[in-house]
Amino acid sequence: MLLRSGLCAFVSLLSLTSIILIAHLYSTQGAPSADWIPDHIAPHLPAQLRPHGADVNKKNCSKRIDWLHRKDRSSPFHYARRDIVVRQSPAAKRTLLTKVNEPLFPELQQADLSADSSIRLEHCKEPLVLDVPAYSKKPVDASNIIFGIQTTMQRLDDTIEALVRWLPSTRAQGARLFVIVKESEELEANEGAMKDLESKMRAQDLDVTLVPPFAGDSFSERYFSLVKIMYNHRNDQTQWISLIDDDTFFPSMHSLLETLAKHDPKEQYYIGALSEDWWSVSVYGLMGFGGAGVFLSMALAEVIEDNYDKCKEESDTTAGDIRVKECVYAHSNVKLTNIPELHQVDFKGDKSGYYESGHLPLSLHHWKDWSTDGADYLLAKMHLVSDICGDCFMQRWQFGEDTILSNGFSVATYSKGILESIDLDRMEGTWDPGNQVEGSINHGFDHSLGPARPQLGADEKVQYMLLEAVTIDGGVRQTYLHDGKDGQLDTVLELFWMEEGAHDKDIKVEKPVDQGKSASRRART
C-alpha cells in the first residue's frame, strides 16, 4: 500500500515537472511542437501552453456523418475534420493571402458509412483560432436603394435563396425590390401566380413588388422601364436606383453602401463596371454592364425620366443596359464612374482562378448559366460562412507549405515547392480565353483579371470543392469534396466555423441552406 502511494506521488511529480518544463520552453522558445509532447499530457496543458494542433480529449471526438448518405457518397472514403474558432480583432486586416504556420487538417482516416453512421476521429485536433477584422452583426440600413430586375417567374423563384442572403430584410430598413416578370418571353405571367410568388418572397422578409411589363415592351425595353418604375416609387430616403440581373449577388452590403457613400446622390452619377472581357468592351463601349449592377443617382434618374419616351424611340438595341447607357450619354454630360470591384463575370470555363484569388468583390454575376465547367456556383451556400466571420467569403488562408483555403469555394493542396515558385498575387488563368480583338495588345482579360499566371496541372494542384454548407448549432459546417479517380477513394474534408466563446455540440437537427436542392459540385484535379 505504501509502495503504491509512493509510486502515484512519483508519477504526479513527474507529470508536474513535465508541465513546468514545457511552460519554461514555451516562454523562451514559443509554442511547443506537438511532435514530442506525450498524448496523455498535451490535453491537460493550459490552452496557451498547448501545441498548435495537439490532440484533445478523445471522448469528444465521435462525430455523426450519416448526413453524407443524402449526398450519395460512396463508401469507404477518406475523411478529416477541423473546428475553426473565429476571433474578431481590431488589428486584423483582410489581405489577398493570410499565412498560418500550421496544417489546416490532421491526417486523413478512412470512414465507411455502410458500417457505422458515426466516426471516431483518430486525429482529433485542438480548434484552430483565426483572427478576422471586427465586424458588426447589426443589419445594415439600405433603405436608400431601390433595386430592379426583369426576369421570368421560374428564374425569380430560383433566385429567392440568393436574394435572402444579400438583400436586407424589411425588418432592417431594407432595400426595396421591384421585379418585372413574365412567364416566358412569349407568355405573360398569371396574375394569381404573381401574387403567390410575391407573398412567398415577402414571407422571407423581402420587400418585393412584382409588376407586369408595359404593354408591347421588348426585352430591352422592359429592362429600361425599370428606371421609370423605380423612380416613380421613390420616397424621401431613396438616393440610388439599381438595375441588376436575377443572378446578381452582392457579398457585402455594407461594403456596397460604403462605396456608394463616396458619391453625392444629389449629383448626376452613372455608376457601374466594365466587362472583364475586352471583346465585349470594344464592341459595346464604356458602359455599366448590367449583371455587375448599374447604379443611378436620383439626379440622373430624373434626367432619364424626363427623356424616357425620346430615349425609347432613339434606341433599337436588344440589350437593356445599352439602352440605359445611350439615354445617359445622349441627354446628359455624365460618363460612367467605373467601379472595378463590381463584377460582370463575363468569362466562361473554369472560374477557379477568380474565386481562389482572395479578392472580395462588391458584386458577382453569371453564377446560374455560365458554369460551363460543370460546377455549381451555389452562392447562397458559398456565402453562408460570412454569418460567422463577417467579410471572410472568398478570403484566402495558406496553411503550412502546401494548403490554401479559399473560404466557401475550395481547399487546394499543392505539390512540394509549388507555392514558393508562383505569384499568388496574380489570379490563376483557369478560364477560357474568350474572343480576341484583332489588332489589340490586350489579351482578353488583361485590363480586368490579368495579367494572370499559368494554370497549374493535375500533378501540381488538387482541389476539394465545396459540397455542402449548413447552419448547425450556431456555427457553420462546410464540407469539401475531392472525387477519387481511377479507383481512388473520395476525400471529404469538414470545417466547422464558430465564433469565439461558442462550443461545437453533437447536433440532432440541422438546417440546410437550400431546402431539397442538390449541392453537388465537380471536384477537380
Secondary structure per residue as TSV (DSSP state, phi and psi in degrees):
chain	resnum	aa	ss	phi	psi
A	1	M	-	360.0	-46.1
A	2	L	H	-64.7	-39.2
A	3	L	H	-64.0	-40.8
A	4	R	H	-64.7	-41.8
A	5	S	H	-63.9	-40.7
A	6	G	H	-65.5	-37.5
A	7	L	H	-65.1	-42.0
A	8	C	H	-62.6	-41.7
A	9	A	H	-63.6	-38.5
A	10	F	H	-64.6	-43.5
A	11	V	H	-63.9	-42.2
A	12	S	H	-62.7	-41.5
A	13	L	H	-64.7	-38.6
A	14	L	H	-64.5	-42.7
A	15	S	H	-64.6	-42.0
A	16	L	H	-63.2	-41.0
A	17	T	H	-61.8	-40.4
A	18	S	H	-61.9	-43.4
A	19	I	H	-64.1	-42.7
A	20	I	H	-62.7	-40.9
A	21	L	H	-63.3	-42.5
A	22	I	H	-63.4	-43.0
A	23	A	H	-60.5	-40.3
A	24	H	H	-64.9	-44.8
A	25	L	H	-63.2	-38.2
A	26	Y	H	-59.7	-43.9
A	27	S	H	-69.7	-23.0
A	28	T	H	-104.2	-25.1
A	29	Q	H	-126.3	-0.8
A	30	G	S	93.1	-168.5
A	31	A	S	-60.9	134.4
A	32	P	-	-71.5	154.6
A	33	S	-	-76.7	146.6
A	34	A	T	-76.9	-10.2
A	35	D	T	-70.2	-30.3
A	36	W	S	-112.9	-1.3
A	37	I	S	-88.4	125.9
A	38	P	-	-59.4	144.9
A	39	D	T	-59.1	-31.7
A	40	H	T	-79.6	-9.0
A	41	I	T	-101.4	-42.8
A	42	A	G	-53.5	-44.7
A	43	P	G	-66.1	-18.5
A	44	H	G	-97.0	-1.4
A	45	L	S	-72.4	152.6
A	46	P	-	-57.1	151.3
A	47	A	G	-54.3	-40.0
A	48	Q	G	-72.9	-14.5
A	49	L	G	-99.5	-9.9
A	50	R	S	-70.1	139.4
A	51	P	-	-66.4	149.1
A	52	H	T	-60.8	129.4
A	53	G	T	81.3	8.2
A	54	A	-	-62.7	146.6
A	55	D	B	-62.3	140.8
A	56	V	-	-104.4	-177.2
A	57	N	-	-56.7	119.2
A	58	K	G	-67.3	-19.8
A	59	K	G	-67.2	-19.1
A	60	N	G	-99.1	15.5
A	61	C	-	-102.4	11.7
A	62	S	E	-89.1	128.8
A	63	K	E	-128.7	135.7
A	64	R	E	-80.8	130.0
A	65	I	-	-128.0	23.2
A	66	D	G	-65.4	-19.7
A	67	W	G	-62.5	-19.9
A	68	L	G	-66.6	-20.6
A	69	H	G	-57.1	-35.7
A	70	R	G	-70.9	-14.8
A	71	K	G	-98.4	9.3
A	72	D	T	55.9	39.7
A	73	R	-	-81.0	137.4
A	74	S	-	-77.2	149.0
A	75	S	S	-117.4	148.6
A	76	P	S	-79.1	171.3
A	77	F	E	-148.7	163.2
A	78	H	E	-83.1	147.6
A	79	Y	E	-149.0	141.9
A	80	A	E	-150.9	154.3
A	81	R	E	-144.0	148.7
A	82	R	E	-149.5	137.9
A	83	D	E	-89.2	141.8
A	84	I	E	-122.4	124.9
A	85	V	E	-99.7	122.4
A	86	V	E	-92.4	124.7
A	87	R	E	-118.7	118.8
A	88	Q	E	-73.2	134.9
A	89	S	E	-140.1	125.3
A	90	P	T	-60.5	-23.9
A	91	A	T	-85.3	-15.5
A	92	A	-	-75.3	143.0
A	93	K	-	-132.7	143.4
A	94	R	-	-80.2	122.4
A	95	T	-	-120.3	174.4
A	96	L	S	-63.5	-26.7
A	97	L	-	-154.0	126.7
A	98	T	E	-111.3	126.4
A	99	K	E	-97.2	135.2
A	100	V	E	-122.3	126.2
A	101	N	S	-88.4	55.3
A	102	E	S	-164.7	160.1
A	103	P	-	-65.9	152.6
A	104	L	S	-78.4	-43.5
A	105	F	S	-118.0	153.3
A	106	P	-	-73.6	-174.2
A	107	E	-	-64.9	149.3
A	108	L	-	-70.7	150.2
A	109	Q	E	-133.1	166.3
A	110	Q	E	-94.5	135.0
A	111	A	E	-122.4	148.3
A	112	D	-	-140.3	103.4
A	113	L	T	-68.9	-22.0
A	114	S	T	-70.3	-20.0
A	115	A	T	-97.2	-36.9
A	116	D	-	-159.4	139.5
A	117	S	S	-86.1	-3.0
A	118	S	E	-121.9	162.3
A	119	I	E	-135.2	136.6
A	120	R	E	-96.2	116.5
A	121	L	-	-70.0	123.4
A	122	E	S	-74.5	-26.9
A	123	H	S	-126.9	89.0
A	124	C	-	-102.5	107.7
A	125	K	B	-99.7	154.9
A	126	E	-	-58.6	141.1
A	127	P	-	-54.9	144.1
A	128	L	E	-90.2	128.8
A	129	V	E	-97.3	123.9
A	130	L	E	-119.9	128.9
A	131	D	E	-84.6	134.0
A	132	V	E	-128.8	157.3
A	133	P	E	-58.7	145.4
A	134	A	-	-60.8	141.0
A	135	Y	-	-143.2	157.7
A	136	S	-	-99.2	141.2
A	137	K	-	-95.0	2.0
A	138	K	S	-68.9	136.6
A	139	P	-	-61.0	142.0
A	140	V	-	-79.2	154.4
A	141	D	-	-97.4	102.3
A	142	A	-	-111.5	27.8
A	143	S	T	-69.9	-4.9
A	144	N	T	-86.5	1.9
A	145	I	E	-122.8	138.2
A	146	I	E	-114.6	127.9
A	147	F	E	-101.4	150.4
A	148	G	E	-136.0	137.1
A	149	I	E	-133.5	146.2
A	150	Q	E	-124.5	130.0
A	151	T	E	-162.9	-170.3
A	152	T	E	-100.3	164.2
A	153	M	H	-59.1	-46.4
A	154	Q	H	-66.4	-42.9
A	155	R	H	-65.6	-36.1
A	156	L	H	-65.8	-42.5
A	157	D	H	-59.7	-40.4
A	158	D	H	-69.2	-16.0
A	159	T	H	-95.2	-11.5
A	160	I	H	-54.6	-45.6
A	161	E	H	-58.1	-42.4
A	162	A	H	-69.9	-39.2
A	163	L	H	-61.1	-40.0
A	164	V	H	-61.2	-30.5
A	165	R	H	-68.5	-38.3
A	166	W	H	-116.0	-27.1
A	167	L	S	-81.0	116.3
A	168	P	-	-55.2	144.2
A	169	S	-	-80.4	166.1
A	170	T	G	-63.5	-28.0
A	171	R	G	-70.3	-15.1
A	172	A	G	-116.5	35.5
A	173	Q	T	50.8	51.4
A	174	G	-	-77.3	170.8
A	175	A	-	-71.5	149.0
A	176	R	E	-92.2	154.8
A	177	L	E	-133.4	128.3
A	178	F	E	-113.4	133.2
A	179	V	E	-128.6	121.9
A	180	I	E	-85.6	122.9
A	181	V	E	-124.5	147.6
A	182	K	E	-132.3	161.5
A	183	E	S	-70.3	-40.4
A	184	S	S	-157.9	-179.6
A	185	E	S	-62.8	-27.4
A	186	E	S	-94.9	-26.3
A	187	L	S	-115.7	140.3
A	188	E	-	-76.2	152.6
A	189	A	-	-77.8	145.6
A	190	N	-	-70.3	134.5
A	191	E	H	-61.2	-41.4
A	192	G	H	-65.2	-40.6
A	193	A	H	-64.9	-36.3
A	194	M	H	-62.4	-44.0
A	195	K	H	-64.7	-38.3
A	196	D	H	-65.1	-43.5
A	197	L	H	-68.3	-39.2
A	198	E	H	-61.1	-43.2
A	199	S	H	-64.4	-39.8
A	200	K	H	-60.2	-41.8
A	201	M	H	-72.4	-40.0
A	202	R	H	-66.9	-29.3
A	203	A	T	-64.8	-18.6
A	204	Q	T	-103.6	26.1
A	205	D	T	64.5	30.1
A	206	L	-	-98.2	123.3
A	207	D	-	-83.9	81.1
A	208	V	E	-121.0	145.9
A	209	T	E	-130.7	121.9
A	210	L	E	-93.4	135.2
A	211	V	E	-134.9	150.0
A	212	P	-	-79.0	161.1
A	213	P	-	-73.8	160.6
A	214	F	-	-66.1	144.0
A	215	A	T	-56.6	131.2
A	216	G	T	81.4	-2.7
A	217	D	-	-68.9	136.9
A	218	S	-	-80.5	179.6
A	219	F	H	-56.1	-51.4
A	220	S	H	-70.1	-32.1
A	221	E	H	-69.6	-33.2
A	222	R	H	-63.4	-43.5
A	223	Y	H	-60.6	-46.2
A	224	F	H	-64.4	-34.9
A	225	S	H	-68.5	-16.5
A	226	L	H	-59.2	-32.8
A	227	V	H	-60.9	-46.7
A	228	K	H	-61.9	-46.4
A	229	I	H	-61.2	-48.7
A	230	M	H	-67.0	-40.9
A	231	Y	H	-62.3	-40.4
A	232	N	H	-74.0	-11.3
A	233	H	T	-109.0	16.5
A	234	R	-	-67.0	158.7
A	235	N	-	-134.8	-170.3
A	236	D	T	-64.5	-24.1
A	237	Q	T	-85.5	-19.1
A	238	T	-	-67.9	124.7
A	239	Q	-	-117.7	-28.4
A	240	W	E	-137.5	143.5
A	241	I	E	-116.5	144.0
A	242	S	E	-130.9	129.5
A	243	L	E	-99.3	125.5
A	244	I	-	-135.2	171.3
A	245	D	-	-99.6	168.4
A	246	D	T	-71.3	-9.1
A	247	D	T	-117.5	33.4
A	248	T	-	-92.1	138.9
A	249	F	B	-137.7	131.2
A	250	F	-	-109.5	105.1
A	251	P	S	-66.7	-28.9
A	252	S	-	-137.8	97.4
A	253	M	H	-65.0	-37.1
A	254	H	H	-68.0	-31.8
A	255	S	H	-67.6	-38.0
A	256	L	H	-63.5	-44.5
A	257	L	H	-64.0	-38.0
A	258	E	H	-63.7	-38.2
A	259	T	H	-67.1	-45.9
A	260	L	H	-64.9	-32.3
A	261	A	T	-65.7	-14.6
A	262	K	T	-78.5	-5.5
A	263	H	S	-124.0	138.1
A	264	D	-	-81.6	112.0
A	265	P	T	-67.4	-11.5
A	266	K	T	-78.0	-15.6
A	267	E	S	-93.3	167.1
A	268	Q	-	-85.4	116.4
A	269	Y	-	-130.9	134.6
A	270	Y	E	-120.3	98.9
A	271	I	E	-110.5	135.6
A	272	G	E	-175.6	-157.1
A	273	A	-	-143.6	147.1
A	274	L	-	-71.1	160.4
A	275	S	-	-67.2	150.4
A	276	E	S	-71.3	-18.4
A	277	D	-	-90.4	116.8
A	278	W	H	-63.6	-32.5
A	279	W	H	-60.6	-44.3
A	280	S	H	-64.0	-40.3
A	281	V	H	-64.6	-43.2
A	282	S	H	-68.1	-28.4
A	283	V	H	-86.8	-45.6
A	284	Y	H	-96.9	-14.9
A	285	G	-	97.0	-176.9
A	286	L	S	-84.1	93.0
A	287	M	-	-143.6	164.8
A	288	G	-	-82.6	114.9
A	289	F	-	-78.5	130.3
A	290	G	G	-59.4	-37.5
A	291	G	G	-66.6	-24.7
A	292	A	G	-76.7	-17.2
A	293	G	-	103.6	121.9
A	294	V	E	-112.1	128.8
A	295	F	E	-118.9	125.7
A	296	L	E	-115.3	128.3
A	297	S	E	-68.0	158.1
A	298	M	H	-61.9	-31.5
A	299	A	H	-64.1	-38.5
A	300	L	H	-79.3	-35.3
A	301	A	H	-60.1	-33.6
A	302	E	H	-64.9	-36.5
A	303	V	H	-63.0	-44.1
A	304	I	H	-65.5	-41.6
A	305	E	H	-60.1	-42.0
A	306	D	H	-67.5	-25.1
A	307	N	T	-116.7	22.3
A	308	Y	H	-59.0	-53.4
A	309	D	H	-63.7	-41.1
A	310	K	H	-63.1	-41.8
A	311	C	H	-65.3	-37.0
A	312	K	H	-63.6	-39.9
A	313	E	H	-71.9	-33.6
A	314	E	H	-77.0	-20.1
A	315	S	-	-108.9	141.8
A	316	D	-	-126.3	19.6
A	317	T	-	-72.3	156.9
A	318	T	S	-98.1	2.3
A	319	A	-	-112.4	125.9
A	320	G	H	-66.0	-38.7
A	321	D	H	-68.4	-26.8
A	322	I	H	-71.1	-38.4
A	323	R	H	-58.4	-42.7
A	324	V	H	-62.4	-46.9
A	325	K	H	-58.3	-46.9
A	326	E	H	-61.5	-40.9
A	327	C	H	-67.6	-42.4
A	328	V	H	-62.8	-47.2
A	329	Y	H	-71.8	-28.5
A	330	A	H	-80.9	-25.5
A	331	H	H	-125.6	15.8
A	332	S	S	-154.0	171.4
A	333	N	S	-97.3	11.5
A	334	V	-	-80.0	139.3
A	335	K	-	-117.9	167.1
A	336	L	E	-62.4	130.4
A	337	T	E	-92.3	105.7
A	338	N	E	-83.5	124.1
A	339	I	-	-113.0	99.5
A	340	P	T	-61.3	-22.2
A	341	E	T	-72.9	-15.1
A	342	L	S	-79.6	130.8
A	343	H	-	-123.9	122.9
A	344	Q	-	-74.9	-27.1
A	345	V	-	54.7	54.4
A	346	D	-	-89.2	58.6
A	347	F	-	-148.0	146.2
A	348	K	-	-111.6	175.8
A	349	G	B	88.4	-155.7
A	350	D	-	-73.6	113.4
A	351	K	-	-91.1	11.4
A	352	S	H	-53.6	-43.6
A	353	G	H	-59.0	-32.1
A	354	Y	H	-76.3	-50.5
A	355	Y	H	-71.1	-17.8
A	356	E	T	-101.9	17.9
A	357	S	S	-83.9	-17.2
A	358	G	-	89.4	-4.9
A	359	H	-	-78.5	148.5
A	360	L	-	-107.7	103.8
A	361	P	-	-74.4	154.7
A	362	L	S	-75.3	-31.0
A	363	S	-	-146.8	156.4
A	364	L	B	-130.5	154.2
A	365	H	-	-149.0	169.5
A	366	H	-	57.7	36.8
A	367	W	T	-89.6	-6.2
A	368	K	T	-92.5	-52.5
A	369	D	T	-109.0	-14.5
A	370	W	-	-101.9	18.7
A	371	S	-	-87.0	65.1
A	372	T	T	-74.8	-3.2
A	373	D	T	-87.6	1.3
A	374	G	S	89.0	-1.6
A	375	A	-	-89.9	154.4
A	376	D	-	-103.6	112.4
A	377	Y	-	-91.2	76.3
A	378	L	-	-84.8	88.7
A	379	L	H	-64.5	-29.2
A	380	A	H	-61.3	-39.0
A	381	K	H	-73.9	-46.7
A	382	M	H	-58.5	-36.5
A	383	H	T	-85.0	-10.8
A	384	L	T	-57.5	-35.5
A	385	V	T	-61.7	-20.4
A	386	S	H	-64.4	-17.6
A	387	D	H	-64.7	-24.2
A	388	I	H	-100.1	-34.8
A	389	C	H	-126.9	21.4
A	390	G	S	69.8	-133.6
A	391	D	S	-82.8	55.9
A	392	C	-	-104.8	-0.7
A	393	F	T	-61.8	129.8
A	394	M	T	68.6	8.1
A	395	Q	-	-70.9	144.9
A	396	R	E	-107.6	132.9
A	397	W	E	-124.3	136.7
A	398	Q	E	-102.7	127.9
A	399	F	E	-112.2	122.0
A	400	G	T	63.1	-143.6
A	401	E	T	-105.9	-1.1
A	402	D	T	-141.1	3.8
A	403	T	E	-129.3	134.5
A	404	I	E	-127.8	127.6
A	405	L	E	-97.5	121.8
A	406	S	E	-104.6	99.2
A	407	N	T	-58.7	121.3
A	408	G	T	90.3	-5.8
A	409	F	T	-120.4	-55.9
A	410	S	E	-158.9	159.8
A	411	V	E	-113.8	131.3
A	412	A	E	-126.6	134.0
A	413	T	E	-110.6	144.4
A	414	Y	E	-121.8	148.6
A	415	S	-	-63.0	157.2
A	416	K	T	-56.1	128.2
A	417	G	T	88.3	-11.9
A	418	I	H	-64.0	-47.5
A	419	L	H	-65.2	-23.0
A	420	E	H	-79.1	-18.8
A	421	S	H	-104.2	-6.7
A	422	I	S	-114.1	155.8
A	423	D	-	-91.1	101.1
A	424	L	T	-75.3	-6.6
A	425	D	T	-75.2	-17.8
A	426	R	S	-97.9	145.3
A	427	M	-	-70.9	147.1
A	428	E	B	-78.6	125.5
A	429	G	-	-78.6	75.7
A	430	T	-	-90.8	-17.6
A	431	W	B	-81.7	167.0
A	432	D	-	-66.3	149.9
A	433	P	-	-67.6	-23.2
A	434	G	-	77.5	-178.9
A	435	N	-	-76.1	137.5
A	436	Q	-	-95.6	142.2
A	437	V	-	-92.4	119.5
A	438	E	T	-60.8	128.5
A	439	G	T	85.9	-5.9
A	440	S	-	-88.2	142.2
A	441	I	S	-90.4	-2.0
A	442	N	S	-82.8	117.6
A	443	H	-	-85.5	60.8
A	444	G	S	85.8	-60.5
A	445	F	S	-130.8	15.3
A	446	D	T	-60.1	-36.7
A	447	H	T	-74.4	-13.5
A	448	S	T	-123.4	-53.5
A	449	L	T	-106.3	-16.5
A	450	G	-	-106.9	-173.4
A	451	P	S	-69.7	137.8
A	452	A	-	-93.1	159.4
A	453	R	B	-90.7	158.9
A	454	P	-	-62.6	151.1
A	455	Q	-	-71.2	139.1
A	456	L	-	-82.6	153.9
A	457	G	-	-88.5	172.4
A	458	A	T	-64.6	-24.4
A	459	D	T	-85.3	-2.8
A	460	E	T	-111.2	-23.5
A	461	K	E	-149.2	134.9
A	462	V	E	-123.4	130.3
A	463	Q	E	-108.3	140.0
A	464	Y	E	-114.9	110.2
A	465	M	E	-93.2	149.3
A	466	L	E	-59.6	123.7
A	467	L	E	-100.1	-39.3
A	468	E	E	-154.8	148.9
A	469	A	E	-145.3	129.8
A	470	V	E	-136.8	150.7
A	471	T	E	-84.8	126.3
A	472	I	E	-150.4	121.2
A	473	D	T	54.5	42.8
A	474	G	T	77.9	2.1
A	475	G	E	-124.6	-172.5
A	476	V	E	-128.5	125.0
A	477	R	E	-101.0	121.2
A	478	Q	E	-104.2	141.6
A	479	T	E	-125.8	125.7
A	480	Y	E	-112.5	142.5
A	481	L	E	-129.5	137.9
A	482	H	E	-121.3	118.5
A	483	D	-	-73.9	126.4
A	484	G	-	-67.8	141.5
A	485	K	-	-115.8	150.7
A	486	D	T	54.6	46.8
A	487	G	T	85.5	-3.6
A	488	Q	-	-76.7	153.3
A	489	L	-	-73.5	149.2
A	490	D	-	-64.7	157.7
A	491	T	E	-125.6	126.5
A	492	V	E	-114.3	125.2
A	493	L	E	-117.4	132.2
A	494	E	E	-118.1	137.7
A	495	L	E	-122.8	131.3
A	496	F	E	-113.4	115.5
A	497	W	E	-96.9	129.9
A	498	M	E	-142.8	153.4
A	499	E	E	-78.5	155.2
A	500	E	T	-55.6	131.4
A	501	G	T	97.8	-15.5
A	502	A	-	-84.1	167.0
A	503	H	-	-131.5	138.9
A	504	D	-	-79.3	126.0
A	505	K	-	-122.2	161.9
A	506	D	-	-79.8	109.3
A	507	I	-	-98.2	140.7
A	508	K	S	-94.1	-31.1
A	509	V	-	-121.4	133.2
A	510	E	-	-128.2	154.3
A	511	K	E	-116.2	103.3
A	512	P	E	-64.9	152.2
A	513	V	S	-73.4	-41.9
A	514	D	S	-115.3	108.3
A	515	Q	T	-65.5	118.6
A	516	G	T	69.3	15.3
A	517	K	-	-110.6	135.8
A	518	S	-	-66.2	143.3
A	519	A	-	-122.8	25.8
A	520	S	-	-67.2	141.1
A	521	R	-	-133.2	149.1
A	522	R	-	-83.6	124.7
A	523	A	-	-81.5	147.3
A	524	R	-	-117.0	146.1
A	525	T	-	-120.0	360.0
